[in-house]
Amino acid sequence: MAETKGVLLPAYVLADESGSMAPYEGDLTNGLHSLCEGLRAEPMVAAKLRLAVLGFSDDVQVRLAVADMRHETSLPKIEIRGLTNYEAVFEDLLGRIPADVQWLRSEGYKVHRPVVFFLSDGQPTDGGAWRRPHSRLTDRARTPTVPNIVACGIGDAQASTMVEVATRPEFAFLAKPGTGIGQAVAEFFHALTASLVASGHAVGSGIPELVVNRPDQFSMAIDEVR
């Protein structure tokens, strides 16, 4: 039997590229570049991670395919367009994540459960249609590669929606009232970088743990009891 090359944690960043984010396109791009540079500065950590960046609006566009940031030279570029289609996000991940995990395994790696960091500034424009693919994606009986989903809402995003998107209540966050969207985007990427660095260290230590840091100026999202 071939020797295992190592253990990897695949991480996906889902960035809202809908029209309402147009004034903050620079903030999104700067945040993504900061994330990439932060991982490049930690080569021992980056060795344990594979990063993908996906932009979503009417559909999902790959801004960075699953990459080893020790060797990746390109930087993801955001393109603002369209509406806020959550259904497209989860339909895409339903096919993408299992295929990526299978590919990494075929390359000789063991793969930890993937993590998705989801950032949105508004409510889904597809109504409740997104719940069906989200339900399939998060059902281990149907999707063995179920990811952990961390959901962060800014702008007009609602707490109840972030709680639904996240796979655990403690993985749902909402920017505090009065927090500027540009600042919230920066805080999201700062916390994301710290989370991935800490998680990468944990994977490398042989005691794997997913570390999720709450961004500054965000609170844990809670929904109303009905």
C-alpha positions in Angstrom: 0.0 0.0 0.0 1.4 3.4 -0.9 2.6 5.6 1.9 0.3 8.5 2.8 1.8 11.9 1.8 0.2 13.6 4.7 -3.1 15.0 6.1 -4.9 18.0 4.6 -7.7 20.3 5.6 -9.5 21.7 2.5 -10.9 25.2 3.1 -13.4 27.1 0.9 -14.1 30.8 1.0 -17.4 31.8 -0.4 -17.4 35.6 -1.1 -20.6 37.5 -1.9 -20.1 39.2 -5.3 -23.7 40.6 -5.7 -24.3 44.1 -6.8 -24.8 45.5 -3.3 -21.1 44.7 -2.6 -19.9 47.0 -5.4 -18.8 49.8 -3.0 -16.7 47.2 -1.1 -15.1 45.4 -4.0 -11.7 46.8 -2.9 -12.2 45.6 0.7 -13.0 42.1 -0.5 -10.0 41.9 -2.8 -7.7 43.3 -0.1 -9.1 40.8 2.4 -8.5 37.9 0.1 -5.0 39.0 -0.7 -4.3 39.4 3.0 -5.5 35.9 3.5 -3.3 34.5 0.8 -0.2 36.4 2.0 -0.9 35.3 5.6 -0.9 31.6 4.6 2.2 32.1 2.5 4.0 33.5 5.5 3.3 30.3 7.4 4.6 27.6 5.1 4.4 24.8 7.7 0.7 25.7 8.1 0.0 26.1 4.4 1.4 22.6 3.8 -1.6 21.2 5.8 -4.2 23.3 4.0 -5.7 23.6 0.5 -7.5 26.8 -0.2 -10.2 27.6 -2.7 -11.9 30.9 -3.2 -15.4 31.0 -4.9 -17.3 34.1 -5.7 -21.1 33.9 -5.8 -24.0 36.0 -7.1 -26.3 34.6 -9.8 -23.9 31.7 -10.1 -20.6 30.5 -8.6 -17.3 31.4 -10.2 -13.9 30.0 -9.2 -11.5 32.7 -8.2 -8.9 30.3 -6.8 -9.0 26.6 -7.4 -8.0 24.2 -4.6 -4.4 25.4 -4.1 -1.3 24.9 -2.0 -0.5 28.4 -1.0 3.2 27.6 -0.7 3.4 27.4 -4.5 0.4 29.4 -5.7 1.5 32.7 -7.3 -1.8 34.1 -8.5 -4.2 36.1 -6.4 -8.0 35.8 -6.5 -9.8 38.7 -8.2 -13.4 39.6 -7.2 -15.9 40.5 -9.9 -19.1 42.2 -8.7 -22.2 41.1 -10.6 -25.8 40.0 -10.2 -28.0 38.9 -7.3 -27.5 36.8 -4.2 -28.3 33.3 -5.2 -27.7 30.9 -2.2 -29.1 28.0 -4.1 -26.3 28.3 -6.7 -23.8 28.1 -3.8 -25.0 24.9 -2.3 -25.6 23.2 -5.6 -22.0 24.0 -6.6 -20.6 22.7 -3.3 -22.6 19.5 -3.6 -20.5 18.6 -6.6 -17.3 20.4 -5.9 -16.4 19.2 -2.4 -16.8 15.4 -3.0 -14.8 15.7 -6.3 -12.0 17.7 -4.6 -11.8 15.3 -1.7 -11.6 12.3 -4.1 -8.9 14.1 -6.1 -6.8 14.8 -3.0 -7.1 11.2 -1.8 -6.0 10.0 -5.3 -2.9 12.2 -4.8 -2.1 10.2 -1.7 -3.4 12.4 1.1 -5.7 11.7 4.0 -8.3 14.5 4.1 -10.0 16.0 7.1 -13.6 17.2 6.9 -13.6 20.4 4.7 -14.6 23.8 6.1 -16.5 26.5 4.3 -16.3 30.1 5.3 -19.4 31.9 3.9 -19.7 35.7 3.8 -22.9 37.4 2.6 -24.2 41.0 2.9 -27.9 40.1 2.2 -30.8 37.8 2.2 -31.0 35.1 -0.5 -32.8 36.3 -3.7 -33.9 32.7 -4.5 -36.3 32.6 -1.6 -36.1 29.2 0.2 -34.9 27.2 -2.8 -31.4 27.1 -1.3 -32.6 24.9 1.6 -32.9 21.8 -0.5 -29.3 21.6 -1.8 -28.1 22.8 1.6 -30.0 20.0 3.3 -28.3 17.4 1.0 -24.9 19.0 1.5 -25.2 18.8 5.3 -26.7 15.3 5.5 -23.9 12.8 6.2 -26.1 9.9 5.1 -26.3 11.4 1.6 -23.0 13.4 1.5 -20.2 11.7 3.5 -17.9 14.7 2.8 -20.3 17.1 4.7 -18.3 20.3 5.3 -18.3 22.4 8.5 -19.9 25.7 7.4 -19.1 29.0 9.1 -21.6 31.7 8.1 -20.9 35.4 8.6 -23.5 38.0 7.8 -23.0 41.7 7.2 -25.1 44.5 5.8 -28.7 43.3 5.4 -28.0 39.6 6.2 -30.3 38.3 9.0 -29.2 36.3 12.0 -31.8 33.6 11.4 -30.4 32.9 7.9 -26.8 32.7 9.1 -28.0 30.2 11.8 -29.6 28.1 9.1 -26.6 28.2 6.8 -24.1 27.3 9.5 -23.7 23.7 10.5 -23.5 24.5 14.2 -25.0 27.4 16.1 -21.6 28.6 17.3 -20.5 28.8 13.7 -23.0 31.6 12.8 -22.0 35.2 13.2 -23.5 38.6 12.4 -21.8 42.0 12.3 -22.9 44.2 15.2 -25.2 47.1 14.4 -23.4 50.2 13.3 -20.4 48.3 12.0 -19.4 49.5 8.5 -19.4 46.9 5.8 -15.9 47.7 4.8 -14.7 47.2 8.4 -16.7 44.0 8.8 -15.2 42.5 5.6 -11.7 43.3 6.9 -12.5 41.7 10.3 -13.9 38.7 8.6 -10.7 38.0 6.7 -8.5 38.7 9.7 -10.4 36.2 11.8 -10.5 33.7 8.9 -6.7 33.9 8.5 -6.2 33.3 12.2 -8.7 30.4 12.2 -6.9 28.7 9.3 -3.4 29.2 10.8 -4.6 27.8 14.1 -6.4 24.9 12.4 -3.3 24.2 10.3 -1.1 24.0 13.4 -3.6 21.6 15.0 -3.6 19.3 11.9 0.2 19.4 11.9 0.4 18.5 15.6 -1.4 15.2 15.1 -4.3 16.4 17.2 -6.6 17.8 14.5 -9.0 20.5 15.6 -11.1 23.0 13.7 -10.5 26.5 15.2 -13.1 29.1 14.4 -12.4 32.6 15.7 -15.2 35.1 16.0 -14.4 38.2 14.0 -14.1 41.5 15.9 -17.3 43.6 15.7 -19.3 40.4 15.1 -21.6 38.6 17.6 -22.8 35.1 17.6 -26.0 35.0 15.5 -29.1 33.7 17.3 -32.5 33.2 15.8 -35.9 33.7 17.2 -37.8 30.8 18.8 -41.0 30.1 16.9 
